[in-house]
Amino acid sequence: MRSSKSRSRNKSNRNNNRSGVNVINRVFDSSGPEGKVRGTPQQIIEKYNQLARDAQLSGDRVATENFQQHAEHYLRLLGEAQKEQEAKREEQERQNRERQADRDRERAQRQERESNGGDLADTPQPDVMASESGDAGLVETPEAHTPPKPKRPRRPKKPAEDAAPEGATPGGDAPEAAE
């Protein structure tokens, strides 16, 4: 069976080695001399500072120093987290400035190419041809130059002999006269 000492050591190591956790908004459980204090680092700092003031007013210098040390620990955690957050923010701003500079360079190059390449009015335009129906405004395409395909001759219609006499039924019998 494991000892409680090794379990508590492992638990504290697990919590301290978390990377990417937002320490500023994270809720901690602090086991101080007066019991547990729970909250964000800023809340814990305020609580320990209040306990230190109370201990100082009661004349307990040892408790005052103890609470101040607990507050200082969380103050250091908070300060380090804020520095990391500020460094990340500055890095993101630097990357955004670089991306914007790249976009500006590309835009300037594109505009320069367009101005050096001439305006669209200076570029040769495709010929416009009028169709047989008088519609103008169509662009000439390579397909327009191909000769039309010859039409296949139609087959002649079958003679009318095969047609059934008028009034015949589909069975081929002529209707009988009524008596």
Backbone torsions as a table, in degrees:
resi	resn	phi	psi	omega
1	MET	NA	141.6	-178.8
2	ARG	-75.0	151.4	176.1
3	SER	-85.4	154.9	-178.1
4	SER	-68.4	-26.1	-179.0
5	LYS	-65.0	-45.2	-178.9
6	SER	-69.4	-33.4	178.5
7	ARG	-64.6	-44.5	-178.0
8	SER	-68.3	-35.5	177.9
9	ARG	-63.8	-43.5	-179.7
10	ASN	-64.4	-39.4	-179.2
11	LYS	-63.7	-44.0	-178.9
12	SER	-68.3	-35.5	177.9
13	ASN	-65.6	-39.3	179.4
14	ARG	-60.2	-44.1	-177.3
15	ASN	-70.9	-36.0	-176.5
16	ASN	-78.2	-22.4	-175.7
17	ASN	-93.4	7.6	179.8
18	ARG	-70.3	124.9	176.7
19	SER	-106.7	147.9	178.6
20	GLY	81.4	6.1	179.8
21	VAL	-89.4	134.9	178.9
22	ASN	-76.3	99.3	-175.2
23	VAL	-69.1	-30.9	-175.5
24	ILE	-62.2	-39.4	-178.3
25	ASN	-100.8	-1.8	-177.3
26	ARG	-73.2	144.4	178.9
27	VAL	-95.2	127.7	-179.9
28	PHE	-110.4	153.3	169.6
29	ASP	-110.0	109.7	-179.2
30	SER	-101.7	126.7	177.0
31	SER	-96.1	91.6	-179.3
32	GLY	-93.6	-178.3	-178.8
33	PRO	-64.9	-24.1	-178.8
34	GLU	-100.4	16.1	-177.6
35	GLY	107.6	-168.8	-176.5
36	LYS	-79.3	141.3	172.8
37	VAL	-121.5	127.2	-175.9
38	ARG	-120.8	138.6	176.1
39	GLY	155.8	-174.1	176.4
40	THR	-73.5	163.9	179.9
41	PRO	-54.1	-40.6	-180.0
42	GLN	-63.3	-41.5	179.3
43	GLN	-66.2	-39.9	-180.0
44	ILE	-66.2	-40.7	178.1
45	ILE	-59.8	-47.6	179.7
46	GLU	-60.8	-40.7	-179.4
47	LYS	-65.2	-45.7	179.9
48	TYR	-67.6	-35.3	176.6
49	ASN	-64.9	-39.4	177.4
50	GLN	-64.6	-43.0	178.1
51	LEU	-63.6	-37.0	178.5
52	ALA	-65.3	-41.8	177.5
53	ARG	-62.1	-43.7	179.0
54	ASP	-61.5	-42.8	179.7
55	ALA	-66.3	-36.4	179.2
56	GLN	-67.6	-40.2	178.7
57	LEU	-65.4	-30.7	178.9
58	SER	-84.5	-4.3	175.8
59	GLY	87.6	13.1	-178.9
60	ASP	-96.4	95.3	-176.6
61	ARG	-70.0	-33.7	-179.7
62	VAL	-66.0	-46.9	179.3
63	ALA	-64.4	-38.8	178.7
64	THR	-58.6	-49.5	-179.7
65	GLU	-62.4	-39.5	-179.6
66	ASN	-62.2	-47.7	179.6
67	PHE	-64.6	-37.5	178.6
68	GLN	-65.1	-37.0	177.6
69	GLN	-66.5	-40.0	176.8
70	HIS	-63.1	-43.4	178.7
71	ALA	-62.5	-41.0	-179.5
72	GLU	-63.3	-38.0	178.7
73	HIS	-58.8	-48.2	-178.9
74	TYR	-72.7	-27.0	175.2
75	LEU	-65.5	-40.0	177.0
76	ARG	-66.4	-42.8	176.8
77	LEU	-57.6	-46.2	-178.4
78	LEU	-65.2	-43.0	179.6
79	GLY	-62.4	-43.3	178.8
80	GLU	-64.1	-42.1	179.5
81	ALA	-64.4	-39.3	179.1
82	GLN	-67.0	-37.6	176.9
83	LYS	-63.5	-43.9	178.4
84	GLU	-62.4	-41.9	-179.8
85	GLN	-65.0	-41.3	178.4
86	GLU	-65.0	-39.9	179.0
87	ALA	-64.6	-41.4	177.6
88	LYS	-62.8	-42.6	-179.5
89	ARG	-63.2	-43.9	178.5
90	GLU	-63.6	-39.6	178.3
91	GLU	-63.7	-43.0	178.2
92	GLN	-64.3	-39.9	177.8
93	GLU	-64.0	-40.6	179.2
94	ARG	-62.7	-44.8	178.9
95	GLN	-63.8	-39.9	177.6
96	ASN	-63.4	-40.8	177.7
97	ARG	-63.4	-41.5	178.4
98	GLU	-63.0	-44.5	178.5
99	ARG	-61.4	-42.1	-180.0
100	GLN	-65.8	-39.7	177.8
101	ALA	-63.4	-40.1	176.9
102	ASP	-62.2	-44.3	178.9
103	ARG	-62.7	-41.2	179.7
104	ASP	-64.4	-41.5	178.0
105	ARG	-62.3	-45.6	179.7
106	GLU	-62.2	-40.7	179.4
107	ARG	-63.7	-43.7	179.6
108	ALA	-64.0	-41.6	178.7
109	GLN	-64.2	-41.3	179.6
110	ARG	-63.8	-43.2	178.9
111	GLN	-65.2	-37.8	178.5
112	GLU	-65.5	-42.3	177.7
113	ARG	-61.8	-42.4	-179.8
114	GLU	-65.3	-39.2	-179.2
115	SER	-73.7	-34.9	178.0
116	ASN	-75.1	-32.7	-178.9
117	GLY	-75.0	-10.6	-179.7
118	GLY	92.5	165.4	178.4
119	ASP	-77.8	166.2	177.5
120	LEU	-65.5	-26.7	179.6
121	ALA	-68.3	-28.3	-179.5
122	ASP	-81.9	-19.4	-177.3
123	THR	-79.5	145.1	179.9
124	PRO	-66.1	137.4	-179.1
125	GLN	-104.1	152.4	178.6
126	PRO	-68.6	153.7	179.7
127	ASP	-68.8	146.9	176.7
128	VAL	-108.2	130.9	-178.5
129	MET	-122.0	148.9	178.7
130	ALA	-91.1	138.3	179.2
131	SER	-87.3	173.2	-178.3
132	GLU	-63.2	-29.5	-177.9
133	SER	-81.9	-1.4	177.2
134	GLY	90.8	3.2	177.7
135	ASP	-75.3	120.8	177.3
136	ALA	-103.4	164.5	176.2
137	GLY	101.5	3.0	177.9
138	LEU	-86.8	142.8	179.1
139	VAL	-84.0	137.3	179.8
140	GLU	-72.2	130.4	-179.2
141	THR	-122.1	161.7	179.0
142	PRO	-58.8	-30.7	-179.7
143	GLU	-65.5	-24.7	-178.1
144	ALA	-69.1	-23.5	-178.1
145	HIS	-87.2	-10.2	-179.7
146	THR	-79.5	138.6	-179.6
147	PRO	-68.4	149.2	-180.0
148	PRO	-67.6	150.4	179.8
149	LYS	-72.7	141.0	178.3
150	PRO	-69.1	143.9	-179.9
151	LYS	-80.7	144.7	176.5
152	ARG	-76.5	142.1	178.5
153	PRO	-67.7	146.2	179.8
154	ARG	-79.4	149.0	175.4
155	ARG	-79.6	143.1	179.1
156	PRO	-69.7	153.8	179.8
157	LYS	-72.3	151.3	177.8
158	LYS	-70.6	150.5	179.1
159	PRO	-62.3	158.3	-175.8
160	ALA	-76.7	-3.0	-178.6
161	GLU	-61.6	-37.5	-176.4
162	ASP	-71.5	-12.7	-177.6
163	ALA	-73.0	143.8	-178.3
164	ALA	-75.1	148.8	178.5
165	PRO	-64.7	157.6	-176.8
166	GLU	-63.1	134.1	179.5
167	GLY	85.7	4.1	-179.5
168	ALA	-76.0	150.9	177.2
169	THR	-89.4	161.8	-179.0
170	PRO	-61.2	-20.6	-179.9
171	GLY	-76.1	-9.7	177.2
172	GLY	95.2	-5.3	179.1
173	ASP	-88.8	142.5	177.0
174	ALA	-81.3	148.5	-179.4
175	PRO	-67.9	141.3	-179.6
176	GLU	-81.4	151.7	-179.6
177	ALA	-73.2	146.5	-179.7
178	ALA	-78.4	139.9	-178.6
179	GLU	-98.1	NA	NA
